[in-house]
Amino acid sequence: MRSQDHAALQAAENAAIPYLIVFLYEPSIIALPDTSLRHLQFQYHSVLQLNKIFKPYQNTVHIFQEEVLLVFNFLINSFIVENIFSYQETGVQKTYDRDIAVKQFLTQHHITWKEFQRDGIMRGIENRTGWDKQWFITMSEPVIKNTYTEREKIDIVNPFPLEENFEKSLKNYPKAYQPAGEVFAHKYFNSFLQERGFNYSKFISKPLASRTSCSRLSPYISWGNLSIKQVFQVTNEVLKNTNYKQPFQNFMSRLKWHCHFMQKFEMECRYETTCINRGYELLEHAENKNFISAWKSGHTGVPIIDACMRCVAATGWLNFRMRACVVSFLTHHLFQDWRHGAYHLAQLFLDYEPGIHYPQFQMQAGTTGINTIRVYNPVKQSKDHDPTGLFIKQWLPEIANLPVNFLHEPWTMTDMEASLFNLQLGKDYPLPVIDIEEAIKPHRAAIWAMRNTTLVQQENARILGMHTRRKKIKEDNMNDLFGEMKTDLQNNQ
Ligand SMILES: Cc1cc2nc3c(=O)[nH]c(=O)nc-3n(C[C@H](O)[C@H](O)[C@H](O)COP(=O)(O)OP(=O)(O)OC[C@H]3O[C@@H](n4cnc5c(N)ncnc54)[C@H](O)[C@@H]3O)c2cc1C
């Protein structure tokens, strides 16, 4: 959803025949459990921005609200269609199946479908041999400078326009979300490089300060307003002449993590629905609907968790550590199956990217088998990363009057102390749904015990063979510049 570094649009411009740019809202995709209105709104406003860019060339993005095969059927009955140009999509099983149906349809109608590779994600590979080297090569290829020519206007009577109410809801984009589209993507990127990013590493784990010091590029990258290559190359130029090498190098390494995780998902999209280490399917959880709904709505009685859950619902963004923390709390402390939370957060993240979301979710839940199981103590995280309690106060107005020592663990107050702050624990703000210290002990033991089972270990070998690098990168010239990135990648596999 961008006008620059766009291989598909370049191919369409270079073809000697007229072309139509189409964007589809497919009812079957909208109905999926990981889709939410905020994603659709972000897409819609990205299209509106593209239409402003394309207007001088008499071009426009045509929006259809219908299943892809019906739309394509309409198009091939209205025009002689020779080619379809698009990017490859690293999506969930349902969109993968949809693509297979599209391929069959186009083949039957003798239409060529050219799909361009996205962000160095390789299709059809069976292991990671050579992947890193190829990724760096792809990132070093020239960014496409798209040019557009004035076109003869193609009139179509769209039989599948947006339904009035649906379009109304798309337009109604909350101000609390990051503004959508390519123009804002570049604004955010520039302000990050020019100032915000100087404290990138220092504040990366802080729930409040990271909102400014992190790049906040994730929704723009996820929905394609920016390519990874664009971000990589501009940052690389900045790195040559900056006093802030360390933070920008740390940032660069995360661009590679992005693609590293997406590559996992491209090769095994069942990360969405099943434990990637099949051995963990045998770990039994007792579903507790009260726990799950308290977690979702931000009423667990643990302030940092509740603040995070309310914040992400309202704004669509949390920093990495707080995402990891809320997943750890759900799956380790509350001991609920990770699938009870994965779609909920997918819907809330404005930057939802299945290729990162599910592998990260499972990594934090401890179901990969190959990663260290990291149990975050929410009280420690709260004290370490929100020491003044400002983040908690912003999202939990009911306890905003508490002095900071009680803010992180209000249950340690006596009734008398609480009454001094006009607070009735259990009524105005919940008591914790579990005893944090005690509840975790048996859960931690159960999760670790699984690691010694034969199936988990067999699966570990399979996962390591498929998703991790087998050989060190040899090219020395890359070592200097990207040495830091490789160390980071190894730690994050
Ligand atoms: C449970 C869980 C779910 C997540 N789901 C998503 C998701 O759906 N979409 C998403 O973009 N990120 C996801 N992340 C990764 C990470 O939290 C976000 O990418 C990051 O917080 C986005 O903020 P930013 O753009 O300011 O990141 P920055 O720190 O500025 O990083 C720049 C870019 O690097 C990439 N990146 C950063 N951290 C990671 C990481 N740990 N793994 C992979 N790529 C990374 C992102 O594209 C990000 O925009 C998830 C993390 C966890 C723990």
PDBQT file of the ligand as one rigid body, heavy atoms in Angstrom, charges set to zero:
ROOT
HETATM    1  C1  LIG A 501       3.436 -11.490  21.496  1.00  0.00    +0.000 C 
HETATM    2  C2  LIG A 501       4.029 -10.537  20.481  1.00  0.00    +0.000 A 
HETATM    3  C3  LIG A 501       3.314 -10.236  19.338  1.00  0.00    +0.000 A 
HETATM    4  C4  LIG A 501       3.849  -9.360  18.395  1.00  0.00    +0.000 A 
HETATM    5  N1  LIG A 501       3.104  -9.095  17.267  1.00  0.00    +0.000 NA
HETATM    6  C5  LIG A 501       3.600  -8.255  16.339  1.00  0.00    +0.000 A 
HETATM    7  C6  LIG A 501       2.836  -7.946  15.180  1.00  0.00    +0.000 A 
HETATM    8  O1  LIG A 501       1.723  -8.442  14.982  1.00  0.00    +0.000 OA
HETATM    9  N2  LIG A 501       3.372  -7.075  14.275  1.00  0.00    +0.000 N 
HETATM   10  C7  LIG A 501       4.604  -6.516  14.457  1.00  0.00    +0.000 A 
HETATM   11  O2  LIG A 501       5.043  -5.724  13.610  1.00  0.00    +0.000 OA
HETATM   12  N3  LIG A 501       5.342  -6.815  15.542  1.00  0.00    +0.000 NA
HETATM   13  C8  LIG A 501       4.888  -7.652  16.492  1.00  0.00    +0.000 A 
HETATM   14  N4  LIG A 501       5.644  -7.926  17.606  1.00  0.00    +0.000 N 
HETATM   15  C9  LIG A 501       7.038  -7.459  17.666  1.00  0.00    +0.000 C 
HETATM   16  C10 LIG A 501       7.302  -6.083  18.316  1.00  0.00    +0.000 C 
HETATM   17  O3  LIG A 501       6.724  -5.997  19.566  1.00  0.00    +0.000 OA
HETATM   18  C11 LIG A 501       6.832  -4.927  17.425  1.00  0.00    +0.000 C 
HETATM   19  O4  LIG A 501       7.344  -5.081  16.119  1.00  0.00    +0.000 OA
HETATM   20  C12 LIG A 501       7.325  -3.565  17.923  1.00  0.00    +0.000 C 
HETATM   21  O5  LIG A 501       6.895  -3.357  19.232  1.00  0.00    +0.000 OA
HETATM   22  C13 LIG A 501       6.776  -2.486  16.997  1.00  0.00    +0.000 C 
HETATM   23  O6  LIG A 501       7.131  -1.204  17.420  1.00  0.00    +0.000 OA
HETATM   24  P1  LIG A 501       8.148  -0.300  16.578  1.00  0.00    +0.000 P 
HETATM   25  O7  LIG A 501       7.741  -0.233  15.155  1.00  0.00    +0.000 OA
HETATM   26  O8  LIG A 501       8.305   0.987  17.286  1.00  0.00    +0.000 OA
HETATM   27  O9  LIG A 501       9.471  -1.184  16.679  1.00  0.00    +0.000 OA
HETATM   28  P2  LIG A 501      11.004  -0.812  16.602  1.00  0.00    +0.000 P 
HETATM   29  O10 LIG A 501      11.629  -1.304  17.850  1.00  0.00    +0.000 OA
HETATM   30  O11 LIG A 501      11.223   0.589  16.223  1.00  0.00    +0.000 OA
HETATM   31  O12 LIG A 501      11.530  -1.799  15.457  1.00  0.00    +0.000 OA
HETATM   32  C14 LIG A 501      11.469  -1.495  14.057  1.00  0.00    +0.000 C 
HETATM   33  C15 LIG A 501      10.762  -2.599  13.322  1.00  0.00    +0.000 C 
HETATM   34  O13 LIG A 501      11.436  -3.841  13.508  1.00  0.00    +0.000 OA
HETATM   35  C16 LIG A 501      10.486  -4.912  13.602  1.00  0.00    +0.000 C 
HETATM   36  N5  LIG A 501      10.574  -5.519  14.942  1.00  0.00    +0.000 N 
HETATM   37  C17 LIG A 501      10.835  -4.889  16.116  1.00  0.00    +0.000 A 
HETATM   38  N6  LIG A 501      10.885  -5.784  17.119  1.00  0.00    +0.000 NA
HETATM   39  C18 LIG A 501      10.649  -6.988  16.566  1.00  0.00    +0.000 A 
HETATM   40  C19 LIG A 501      10.587  -8.313  17.095  1.00  0.00    +0.000 A 
HETATM   41  N7  LIG A 501      10.789  -8.581  18.376  1.00  0.00    +0.000 N 
HETATM   42  N8  LIG A 501      10.311  -9.332  16.251  1.00  0.00    +0.000 NA
HETATM   43  C20 LIG A 501      10.126  -9.095  14.937  1.00  0.00    +0.000 A 
HETATM   44  N9  LIG A 501      10.178  -7.868  14.379  1.00  0.00    +0.000 NA
HETATM   45  C21 LIG A 501      10.443  -6.833  15.178  1.00  0.00    +0.000 A 
HETATM   46  C22 LIG A 501       9.112  -4.286  13.380  1.00  0.00    +0.000 C 
HETATM   47  O14 LIG A 501       8.796  -4.356  12.016  1.00  0.00    +0.000 OA
HETATM   48  C23 LIG A 501       9.344  -2.844  13.803  1.00  0.00    +0.000 C 
HETATM   49  O15 LIG A 501       8.455  -1.942  13.197  1.00  0.00    +0.000 OA
HETATM   50  C24 LIG A 501       5.134  -8.798  18.589  1.00  0.00    +0.000 A 
HETATM   51  C25 LIG A 501       5.836  -9.095  19.756  1.00  0.00    +0.000 A 
HETATM   52  C26 LIG A 501       5.288  -9.952  20.700  1.00  0.00    +0.000 A 
HETATM   53  C27 LIG A 501       6.052 -10.251  21.948  1.00  0.00    +0.000 C 
ENDROOT
TORSDOF 0
